[in-house]
């Protein structure tokens, strides 16, 4: 269902993510864990085309993910929490 192959991201001359490959089948639940600065958010942003990747491909249902962005949802990481937001 989702295939990431050889994804890499560079910030200027610095390699942020190198050769990330994985696949997730339909119905699978996957968690991405790692220390701060490991590249988790960078991988997701590159997968969605929010930042440029230097190499690799991302396919969703066997087609380029970038051509199907209306079929996916992305909730970005936030550093601030509104503790006064009412929840009932």
Buried (B, 14 or more C-beta within 10 A) or exposed (E): EBBBBEBBBBEEEEEBBBEBEEEEEEEEEEEEEEEEEEBBBBBBBBBBBEBEBBEBBBBBEEEEBEEEEEEEEEEEEEEEEEEEEEEE
